[in-house]
Amino acid sequence: EAGVAQSPRYKIIEKRQSVAFWCNPISGHATLYWYQQILGQGPKLLIQFQNNGVVDDSQLPKDRFSAERLKGVDSTLKIQPAKLEDSAVYLCASSLLRGFTDTQYFGPGTRLTVL
Amino acid sequence: ILNVEQSPQSLHVQEGDSTNFTCSFPSSNFYALHWYRWETAKSPEALFVMTLNGDEKKKGRISATLNTKEGYSYLYIKGSQPEDSATYLCAPYNQGGKLIFGQGTELSVKP
């Protein structure tokens, strides 16, 4: 089966610019996650969708970050305006369900550099 | 918020060496522990999902054990190969319904 797709793989922008990332999860997976992984740290959950509804966005900096999941399939994560501290790898993952044993399948990530 | 610690932060071994590293997490309200392997420029790959105290899982040369009472898990790699070079991440599943990742152990295996 096809894995989780993400684009772009790399992005370099100036601070205060906007950027958007796209994710296509595994077909049939109801749950979609966006993580931020800053160098030297583990991935941190930004937002979790169940179908097209938000389950958890408690760690999403809502003043500059937004995310949507249209029709319960693809998702986009946007940063506007970007700050230097947003430099990180942004990972998208999906799982069939939301249970504690459900494996999350990750995409290759987008490496964002903010100058 | 869960405090998940992995040690060591990095490890350099020779091909053929066996190695192990640790994931520590709060033992209260335990649901499950996930292990992932993340090779550079690739997607993180699921290794194990562990739920029961004393659980032991194995996948090829990699195995893991779980102690939920004291809050730790060990990951072992027998006879390390260069292709095992990666960052190994552990993530307990918390009450809030999400995985909390440790900072990872970066393993480098030299031929």
Boltz contact constraints between the chains, C-beta under 6 A:
constraints:
  - contact:
      token1: [A, 41]
      token2: [B, 103]
      max_distance: 6.0
  - contact:
      token1: [A, 42]
      token2: [B, 89]
      max_distance: 6.0
  - contact:
      token1: [A, 42]
      token2: [B, 101]
      max_distance: 6.0
  - contact:
      token1: [A, 42]
      token2: [B, 102]
      max_distance: 6.0
  - contact:
      token1: [A, 42]
      token2: [B, 103]
      max_distance: 6.0
  - contact:
      token1: [A, 42]
      token2: [B, 104]
      max_distance: 6.0
  - contact:
      token1: [A, 43]
      token2: [B, 101]
      max_distance: 6.0
  - contact:
      token1: [A, 45]
      token2: [B, 98]
      max_distance: 6.0
  - contact:
      token1: [A, 100]
      token2: [B, 31]
      max_distance: 6.0
  - contact:
      token1: [A, 100]
      token2: [B, 32]
      max_distance: 6.0
  - contact:
      token1: [A, 100]
      token2: [B, 93]
      max_distance: 6.0
  - contact:
      token1: [A, 101]
      token2: [B, 32]
      max_distance: 6.0
  - contact:
      token1: [A, 101]
      token2: [B, 49]
      max_distance: 6.0
  - contact:
      token1: [A, 103]
      token2: [B, 46]
      max_distance: 6.0
  - contact:
      token1: [A, 106]
      token2: [B, 43]
      max_distance: 6.0
  - contact:
      token1: [A, 106]
      token2: [B, 44]
      max_distance: 6.0
  - contact:
      token1: [A, 107]
      token2: [B, 43]
      max_distance: 6.0
  - contact:
      token1: [A, 108]
      token2: [B, 43]
      max_distance: 6.0
